[in-house]
Structures are given as structure tokens and as C-alpha cells.
């Protein structure tokens, strides 16, 4: 018999977070989260995503053992402002038993029907800055700190339960040795002169902080035309600023400004924390924090997290300025591999940015939808 229970206490939520640790304990490709970080993300008093969203965390039990988990989410900004009558689901993990998957998804359907929503979609998080998609190709590729890993049978379960593909994402990787400066060196000089632009680079986090709000404003402008985009609120800006910016190498954040010092492009790259997180095993202490700090300083792999260009400057080659700056930084640091986070397959403009670097698509993922 399968029993579904909502996790509401800190103890229950910790069990919820720890379930994939047992499910994937012998899997070399799974990257565990930091348990305390996940708990904070699920804390409705700390995560500003809950200002515009509600979420319920469910665990499935069989013979008194946890055999699955799921989060049912309504992003009310998406429902009310974009008129997408959708209930989301995320943080989905399960044993290979379709009856468990069916029971967990039923809780998602219940939330959707209760609020007169029209369809369910997932896996996805609370907002656009959360993890997205079930892995459909690349099960033998190690993940990153900003992607979910899963077994192949997840997809089989969705298909057998009548889900349809909603969105497709690709992830790519290329060795830094593929980056040839002749592709952007002269171009970036011409673009700077033509449009009166200059780059801003940093060596100290405190120097970045005054620009972060403008960066998130530009992020909202850059991606506003994407059908799935939900803007980042002012409260969320503060949250992400405190939670993430201080942990990113300041030299990995690049800005481009115009002659009036208005921000017109930005990019955030992170060192790869994959190996450090696998060593930390979900805990910052006693040694997890050390592994993360070591990766921040010494990781030879980097993850391109966000890139945004103001609509007025898109298709004008501004990214050549950004690539030139990264080329200098990565050359000094001895970077070996550049990894791209999930990009919408339909976003051809972003794919064209990387064409000269001959990237290899090593992972693909999808979100699935079902009408209620």
C-alpha cells in the first residue's frame, strides 16, 4: 500500500531532502545539494518566491519506507499576470514503481483542480532561476549544482501516464582550448567604438553589489519575450544577492555599459562545484565548506550561469566584449572546460553565441505537461 504524507516540519522536510541521497548513493553522476541550503529554499519565511507562490511537499511511503517525493507549486505571478493556468511540480524523485509516481502526481492534480487550473507541468522550480527539466539524454554525464539528475525510468513513467513534452532544453560543453580569440578580438574593439561601450570587471565582491539590482532589471528585460519567463521581483533580487553573489568569484561577473554608464549586458559564470558537492555529501561541516571554498578558488571547470543583453543591443555583437574579458580571465586561471546550463531548445539566439566554440551537446532535458 502506498501512503502519501505532506512534509511540514523541519524534521520531515529534512527527510524529504535526504531521500535522493539514498536513491542515488552509488551513482557517480548525481550531485547532492547542501541540505541546509535546500531547507532554506523551502522555508516560507525566508525564500521570497513564496511571496508569489505556494508549495506543498509530499513524500510517498511503502512498507514504512520513503519511496518518492514531489513538490506541488502554484506560481501566482505566472497564473495571474501571464494567464497561464498551470500547476507546477518539482523536486520529483521516485523508485521505479509507476504506482508511486501516479500517487505523487495525484497530489499535484488535486492542487491544480482545487484552484481551477488547467494543466500540470514539470519538473520545474518556483521561478526561472530554479532547476528545470527531467533528464532525457546524458545519464552518463555528471550534473551541476543547478540541474537535477534522474534515472531513465522517470521519462517512461511520464509517458505511460499520458504526459506530453512541453519544453525542451539542451546543455553543452566545450574545452577552453576551442576558444580562439580571433573570433571576437577585433569585433569587440569595433563594437566598443561604434556604440561607445566599455566593459566593467571586478576583483572584489563589494564593488559588484551596487550594480546587482540593475543587473536583475536587465535580466528581466532581456528575457521578457520568452513565453515561459516570469520576472524576478525586488524582494527576490535581495534574496539572490545575499545568497549567491557573494559566493561567485568577482572576476567571473562581467558587465558592459554604454557612454552614460547604463548597464546594457552582463554575464555570470560560476566555478564548477560538482566535485566539491559530491565530497561534501550534503553537509557544510566539518569539511563541506572547505571543499566548496577550494573549488571556488581552484576549479578548472566553469559553468556559464546567466547572460543577458538589453533588447536594443541584441544582435549587435555585444557578447564579443564579454567573451574577450572571459578569455583573459580564464587564460590566467588555467580553465579547461566551459559548461552551459540548460537552454531552451527554441532559443536559437543563445545557441548561436557558442557556435564558434564547437560545443558538444552532452545532456538534454524536458518538461512534461498533462491537462487536468
C-alpha positions as CSV (number, residue, x, y, z in Angstrom):
1,X,0.0,0.0,0.0
2,X,1.3,3.5,-0.9
3,X,0.7,6.3,1.6
4,X,1.3,10.0,0.8
5,X,2.2,12.4,3.6
6,X,2.8,16.1,3.4
7,X,6.2,17.2,4.9
8,X,5.6,20.3,7.1
9,X,8.1,20.2,10.0
10,X,11.8,20.7,9.7
11,X,12.4,17.1,10.5
12,X,10.0,15.9,7.8
13,X,11.5,18.4,5.2
14,X,15.0,17.1,6.1
15,X,13.8,13.6,5.4
16,X,12.2,14.9,2.1
17,X,15.6,16.4,1.1
18,X,17.6,13.3,2.1
19,X,15.5,10.8,0.0
20,X,17.6,11.2,-3.2
21,X,20.7,10.7,-1.1
22,X,19.7,7.1,-0.6
23,X,18.2,6.7,-4.1
24,X,21.4,7.8,-5.8
25,X,24.0,6.9,-3.2
26,X,26.1,4.8,-5.6
27,X,25.5,6.9,-8.6
28,X,28.7,8.8,-9.7
29,X,26.7,11.3,-11.8
30,X,24.3,12.6,-9.2
31,X,25.3,15.9,-7.5
32,X,23.9,16.3,-4.0
33,X,22.6,19.7,-2.8
34,X,23.6,21.2,0.5
35,X,20.9,20.1,2.9
36,X,20.8,23.4,4.9
37,X,20.5,25.3,1.6
38,X,17.5,23.2,0.4
39,X,15.9,23.7,3.8
40,X,16.2,27.5,3.4
41,X,14.8,27.3,-0.1
42,X,11.7,25.5,1.3
43,X,11.3,27.9,4.3
44,X,8.3,30.1,3.5
45,X,9.6,32.8,5.9
46,X,13.0,33.1,4.1
47,X,12.5,32.4,0.4
48,X,10.8,35.3,-1.3
49,X,9.5,33.0,-4.0
50,X,6.7,32.3,-1.6
51,X,5.5,35.9,-1.8
52,X,4.0,35.0,-5.2
53,X,3.9,31.2,-4.9
54,X,2.6,28.4,-2.7
55,X,4.1,25.0,-2.5
56,X,3.4,21.7,-0.8
57,X,6.0,19.0,-0.2
58,X,4.8,15.4,-0.4
59,X,6.5,12.1,0.4
60,X,5.4,8.6,-0.6
61,X,5.7,5.7,1.8
62,X,5.6,1.9,1.1
63,X,6.1,-0.5,3.9
64,X,7.1,2.4,6.2
65,X,9.9,3.5,3.9
66,X,10.1,6.6,1.8
67,X,9.9,5.7,-1.9
68,X,9.2,9.0,-3.6
69,X,8.8,12.8,-3.2
70,X,7.3,15.7,-5.1
71,X,6.6,19.4,-4.6
72,X,3.3,20.8,-5.9
73,X,3.7,24.5,-6.8
74,X,1.5,27.4,-8.0
75,X,3.4,30.5,-9.1
76,X,0.6,33.1,-8.8
77,X,2.5,35.7,-10.8
78,X,2.5,33.2,-13.7
79,X,-1.2,32.4,-13.3
80,X,-2.4,36.0,-12.8
81,X,0.0,38.1,-14.9
82,X,0.7,35.7,-17.7
83,X,-2.7,34.0,-17.6
84,X,-1.1,30.5,-17.6
85,X,-3.4,28.3,-15.6
86,X,-0.7,25.9,-14.6
87,X,0.2,24.0,-11.5
88,X,3.9,23.2,-11.4
89,X,5.7,20.2,-9.9
90,X,9.4,19.8,-9.0
91,X,11.9,18.1,-6.7
92,X,10.5,14.9,-8.1
93,X,12.3,11.6,-7.2
94,X,10.9,8.1,-7.1
95,X,11.8,4.4,-7.2
96,X,10.9,2.5,-10.3
97,X,7.3,2.0,-9.5
98,X,4.8,3.8,-11.6
99,X,2.1,3.4,-9.0
100,X,4.2,5.6,-6.6
101,X,4.6,8.2,-9.4
102,X,0.9,8.1,-10.1
103,X,0.1,8.7,-6.4
104,X,2.5,11.6,-6.0
105,X,1.3,13.3,-9.2
106,X,-2.3,13.0,-8.0
107,X,-1.5,15.5,-5.2
108,X,-0.3,17.9,-7.9
109,X,-3.6,17.4,-9.9
110,X,-5.6,17.9,-6.7
111,X,-3.9,21.3,-6.1
112,X,-4.5,22.3,-9.7
113,X,-8.2,21.4,-9.7
114,X,-8.8,23.0,-6.4
115,X,-7.6,26.3,-7.9
116,X,-9.3,25.8,-11.2
117,X,-6.1,25.4,-13.1
118,X,-5.9,23.8,-16.5
119,X,-2.7,21.7,-16.7
120,X,0.3,20.4,-14.8
121,X,3.9,20.9,-15.9
122,X,7.2,19.8,-14.5
123,X,9.7,19.2,-13.3
124,X,10.4,22.8,-12.5
125,X,11.0,25.0,-9.5
126,X,9.3,28.1,-8.1
127,X,10.9,30.6,-10.6
128,X,13.1,30.9,-13.7
129,X,16.2,30.8,-11.6
130,X,15.4,27.3,-10.2
131,X,16.3,23.9,-11.6
132,X,14.2,22.7,-14.6
133,X,13.5,19.6,-16.6
134,X,13.8,15.8,-16.3
135,X,17.0,14.4,-17.9
136,X,16.2,12.6,-21.1
137,X,19.7,12.2,-22.5
138,X,23.1,12.2,-20.8
139,X,22.6,9.8,-17.9
140,X,26.3,9.0,-18.0
141,X,27.2,12.7,-17.6
142,X,27.9,14.3,-14.2
143,X,25.5,17.0,-13.3
144,X,26.0,20.5,-12.0
145,X,24.8,22.3,-8.9
146,X,21.9,23.9,-10.9
147,X,20.5,20.8,-12.6
148,X,18.5,17.8,-11.4
149,X,19.7,14.2,-12.2
150,X,17.4,11.3,-12.6
151,X,17.1,7.7,-13.7
152,X,15.8,7.0,-17.2
153,X,12.5,5.4,-15.9
154,X,11.2,8.9,-14.8
155,X,10.6,9.6,-18.5
156,X,8.9,6.2,-19.0
157,X,6.6,6.9,-16.1
158,X,5.5,10.3,-17.5
159,X,4.9,8.9,-21.0
160,X,2.9,6.0,-19.6
161,X,0.8,8.3,-17.6
162,X,-0.2,10.4,-20.6
163,X,2.1,13.3,-20.3
164,X,3.2,15.3,-23.4
165,X,6.5,17.1,-23.9
166,X,6.1,20.8,-23.2
167,X,9.6,22.3,-23.4
168,X,12.9,21.0,-24.4
169,X,16.3,22.1,-23.1
170,X,19.9,21.4,-24.2
171,X,23.2,21.5,-22.2
172,X,26.5,21.8,-23.9
173,X,30.2,21.7,-23.0
174,X,33.4,22.7,-24.8
175,X,37.0,22.7,-23.9
176,X,38.5,26.1,-23.3
177,X,41.1,25.2,-25.9
178,X,38.3,25.6,-28.5
179,X,38.1,29.3,-27.8
180,X,40.1,31.2,-30.5
181,X,40.4,34.9,-29.7
182,X,40.4,35.9,-33.4
183,X,36.6,35.2,-33.4
184,X,36.0,38.2,-31.1
185,X,39.1,40.2,-30.5
186,X,38.8,42.7,-33.5
187,X,35.0,42.5,-33.3
188,X,34.8,43.7,-29.7
189,X,37.1,46.6,-30.4
190,X,34.9,47.7,-33.3
191,X,31.7,47.3,-31.3
192,X,33.1,49.3,-28.4
193,X,33.9,52.2,-30.7
194,X,30.7,52.0,-32.8
195,X,28.4,52.1,-29.8
196,X,30.5,53.9,-27.2
197,X,30.7,50.8,-24.9
198,X,33.1,49.7,-22.3
199,X,33.5,46.6,-20.0
200,X,33.3,46.6,-16.2
201,X,35.3,43.9,-14.4
202,X,35.8,43.3,-10.8
203,X,38.2,41.8,-8.3
204,X,36.2,42.4,-5.1
205,X,32.6,41.4,-4.4
206,X,31.8,44.6,-2.6
207,X,32.4,46.5,-5.8
208,X,29.8,44.4,-7.6
209,X,27.0,44.9,-5.1
210,X,25.9,48.4,-6.2
211,X,25.3,47.1,-9.7
212,X,23.3,43.9,-8.9
213,X,19.8,45.4,-8.8
214,X,20.4,46.9,-12.3
215,X,21.7,43.5,-13.4
216,X,18.5,41.8,-12.4
217,X,16.4,44.6,-14.0
218,X,18.4,43.9,-17.2
219,X,17.8,40.2,-16.8
220,X,14.1,40.8,-16.7
221,X,14.3,43.0,-19.8
222,X,16.5,40.5,-21.7
223,X,14.2,37.5,-21.3
224,X,10.8,39.2,-21.2
225,X,9.9,38.0,-24.7
226,X,10.3,34.3,-23.8
227,X,6.9,32.7,-23.3
228,X,7.9,30.9,-20.2
229,X,9.6,33.8,-18.4
230,X,8.4,35.1,-15.0
231,X,10.2,38.4,-13.9
232,X,12.3,38.5,-10.8
233,X,10.8,40.7,-8.1
234,X,12.6,43.3,-6.0
235,X,12.4,41.0,-2.9
236,X,13.9,38.1,-4.9
237,X,16.7,40.4,-6.1
238,X,17.7,41.0,-2.5
239,X,17.5,37.3,-1.7
240,X,19.6,36.1,-4.6
241,X,22.1,38.9,-4.0
242,X,22.7,37.7,-0.4
243,X,22.6,34.0,-1.2
244,X,24.6,33.7,-4.4
245,X,26.6,36.8,-5.5
246,X,29.0,36.7,-2.5
247,X,29.9,33.1,-3.4
248,X,30.7,33.7,-7.0
249,X,34.3,34.8,-7.9
250,X,34.0,38.5,-8.6
251,X,36.2,38.2,-11.7
252,X,33.6,35.8,-13.1
253,X,31.0,38.5,-13.3
254,X,31.3,40.8,-16.4
255,X,29.3,43.9,-17.2
256,X,29.1,46.1,-20.3
257,X,28.0,49.7,-20.0
258,X,27.3,52.5,-22.5
259,X,28.7,56.0,-22.6
260,X,26.2,57.1,-19.9
261,X,27.3,54.1,-17.7
262,X,24.0,52.4,-18.3
263,X,24.2,48.6,-18.0
264,X,23.5,47.0,-21.4
265,X,24.9,43.5,-20.9
266,X,26.0,41.1,-18.2
267,X,27.2,37.6,-17.7
268,X,27.7,35.4,-14.6
269,X,29.9,32.4,-14.7
270,X,30.5,30.1,-11.7
271,X,33.3,27.7,-10.9
272,X,32.1,24.2,-11.1
273,X,31.2,23.0,-7.6
274,X,30.3,19.5,-8.8
275,X,33.2,17.6,-7.3
276,X,33.1,19.7,-4.1
277,X,29.4,18.9,-3.6
278,X,29.9,15.2,-4.1
279,X,32.6,15.3,-1.4
280,X,30.5,17.4,0.9
281,X,27.7,14.9,0.8
282,X,25.1,17.5,1.7
283,X,26.9,18.9,4.7
284,X,28.8,22.2,5.1
285,X,30.5,20.9,8.3
286,X,33.0,19.6,9.1
287,X,34.6,19.6,5.7
288,X,32.0,20.6,3.1
289,X,32.7,24.3,3.4
290,X,36.4,23.7,2.8
291,X,35.7,21.7,-0.4
292,X,33.4,24.5,-1.7
293,X,35.9,27.2,-0.9
294,X,38.7,25.2,-2.6
295,X,36.5,24.7,-5.7
296,X,35.8,28.5,-5.8
297,X,39.5,29.2,-6.0
298,X,40.9,26.3,-7.9
299,X,38.2,24.6,-10.1
300,X,39.4,24.3,-13.7
301,X,35.8,23.9,-15.0
302,X,33.4,26.8,-15.2
303,X,29.6,27.0,-15.6
304,X,28.0,29.7,-17.7
305,X,25.0,30.5,-15.5
306,X,23.4,33.7,-16.9
307,X,23.9,36.0,-19.8
308,X,21.7,39.0,-20.7
309,X,21.8,41.7,-23.3
310,X,19.4,44.7,-23.5
311,X,16.9,44.3,-26.3
312,X,18.3,47.4,-28.0
313,X,21.7,45.8,-28.3
314,X,20.8,42.2,-29.1
315,X,22.2,41.0,-32.5
316,X,24.8,43.8,-32.4
317,X,27.7,41.6,-31.3
318,X,28.0,42.9,-27.7
319,X,28.8,39.4,-26.4
320,X,32.2,39.7,-28.2
321,X,33.2,42.2,-25.5
322,X,32.1,39.7,-22.8
323,X,33.9,36.8,-24.4
324,X,37.1,38.8,-24.7
325,X,37.0,39.6,-21.0
326,X,36.4,35.9,-20.1
327,X,39.2,34.8,-22.4
328,X,41.7,36.9,-20.5
329,X,40.4,35.7,-17.1
330,X,40.2,32.0,-18.0
331,X,43.6,32.1,-19.6
332,X,45.1,33.4,-16.4
333,X,43.3,30.8,-14.3
334,X,44.1,27.8,-16.5
335,X,40.4,26.9,-17.1
336,X,39.9,23.7,-19.0
337,X,36.2,23.2,-19.7
338,X,33.2,25.5,-20.2
339,X,29.8,24.1,-19.3
340,X,26.4,25.6,-20.4
341,X,23.4,25.3,-18.1
342,X,20.1,24.2,-19.7
343,X,19.0,26.4,-22.6
344,X,15.6,26.3,-24.2
345,X,15.9,24.4,-27.5
346,X,13.8,27.1,-29.2
347,X,16.2,29.9,-28.1
348,X,18.3,29.9,-31.2
349,X,19.8,33.3,-30.5
350,X,21.6,31.9,-27.4
351,X,22.8,28.8,-29.2
352,X,24.4,31.0,-31.9
353,X,26.6,32.7,-29.3
354,X,28.6,29.4,-28.8
355,X,28.8,28.2,-32.4
356,X,32.5,29.3,-32.9
357,X,33.5,27.2,-29.8
358,X,32.3,24.0,-31.3
359,X,30.2,22.9,-28.2
360,X,29.1,19.3,-27.7
361,X,25.5,18.7,-26.6
362,X,26.0,16.3,-23.7
363,X,22.7,16.4,-21.9
364,X,19.1,17.1,-22.9
365,X,16.1,17.5,-20.7
366,X,12.4,18.2,-21.0
367,X,9.4,19.4,-19.0
368,X,6.2,17.4,-19.4
369,X,2.6,18.5,-19.3
370,X,-0.8,17.0,-18.7
371,X,-4.2,18.6,-18.9
372,X,-6.2,18.4,-15.8
